């Protein structure tokens, strides 16, 4: 998980937005539209990053269509210390 998080967040162009989505989901579950509004991002951009995060088991979803809520996966919750280390290194 350590290497995967470094790659997805620090090693790719969209990493900062993916990290912002993870930070957002640490607070509570949100749907894609709520994330877009909260982070002031385009809905399609958020959907792209959600797909990347879901495909890599960083987040999981519950529900369907518009009402789908996103949560941090158990693996992600168990590695929040690694995420915080990466977040602190890129946010400056």
C-alpha positions as CSV (number, residue, x, y, z in Angstrom):
1,X,0.0,0.0,0.0
2,X,2.9,2.3,0.8
3,X,4.3,2.3,-2.8
4,X,0.8,2.5,-4.3
5,X,-0.1,5.6,-2.3
6,X,3.2,7.3,-3.2
7,X,2.6,6.5,-6.9
8,X,-1.1,7.6,-6.9
9,X,-0.5,10.8,-4.9
10,X,3.0,12.0,-5.4
11,X,4.0,10.3,-8.6
12,X,1.2,11.3,-11.0
13,X,-0.2,14.6,-12.3
14,X,-3.6,14.2,-10.6
15,X,-2.2,13.2,-7.3
16,X,-3.0,16.4,-5.4
17,X,-6.7,16.2,-6.4
18,X,-6.8,12.5,-5.4
19,X,-5.2,13.4,-2.0
20,X,-7.8,16.1,-1.6
21,X,-10.6,13.6,-2.2
22,X,-9.1,11.3,0.4
23,X,-8.8,14.1,2.9
24,X,-12.5,15.0,2.2
25,X,-13.6,11.4,2.8
26,X,-11.7,11.3,6.1
27,X,-14.3,13.7,7.4
28,X,-17.4,11.7,6.2
29,X,-18.9,9.9,3.2
30,X,-19.8,12.1,0.2
31,X,-21.2,11.5,-3.2
32,X,-19.3,12.7,-6.3
33,X,-21.3,15.9,-6.7
34,X,-20.8,16.8,-3.0
35,X,-17.0,16.2,-3.4
36,X,-16.9,18.3,-6.6
37,X,-18.7,21.2,-4.8
38,X,-16.7,20.9,-1.6
39,X,-13.3,20.8,-3.4
40,X,-14.4,23.3,-6.2
41,X,-13.6,20.8,-8.9
42,X,-15.3,19.8,-12.1
43,X,-17.7,16.9,-11.6
44,X,-16.1,14.9,-14.5
45,X,-12.6,15.4,-12.9
46,X,-13.9,14.1,-9.6
47,X,-15.5,11.1,-11.3
48,X,-12.2,10.3,-13.0
49,X,-10.2,10.4,-9.7
50,X,-12.9,8.4,-7.9
51,X,-12.5,5.7,-10.6
52,X,-8.7,5.6,-10.1
53,X,-9.1,5.5,-6.3
54,X,-11.7,2.7,-6.5
55,X,-9.7,0.7,-9.0
56,X,-6.8,0.7,-6.6
57,X,-8.9,-0.1,-3.5
58,X,-8.3,3.3,-1.8
59,X,-12.0,4.0,-1.6
60,X,-15.2,1.9,-1.8
61,X,-18.7,2.9,-2.7
62,X,-22.2,2.1,-1.4
63,X,-25.4,2.7,-3.2
64,X,-26.0,3.3,-6.9
65,X,-26.2,6.0,-9.5
66,X,-26.4,9.5,-8.3
67,X,-26.8,8.5,-4.6
68,X,-23.6,6.5,-4.5
69,X,-21.6,7.4,-1.4
70,X,-17.8,7.0,-1.2
71,X,-15.9,5.8,1.8
72,X,-12.2,5.1,2.6
73,X,-11.5,1.4,2.2
74,X,-10.4,-0.6,5.3
75,X,-6.9,-0.8,3.7
76,X,-6.8,2.9,3.3
77,X,-7.9,3.5,6.9
78,X,-5.2,1.2,8.1
79,X,-2.6,3.2,6.2
80,X,-3.6,6.8,7.0
81,X,-0.2,7.4,8.6
82,X,1.5,6.7,5.3
83,X,-1.1,9.0,3.5
84,X,-0.4,11.8,6.0
85,X,3.3,11.5,5.4
86,X,2.8,11.8,1.7
87,X,0.2,14.6,2.1
88,X,2.6,16.6,4.3
89,X,5.4,16.2,1.7
90,X,3.3,17.4,-1.3
91,X,1.1,20.2,0.2
92,X,4.0,22.6,0.8
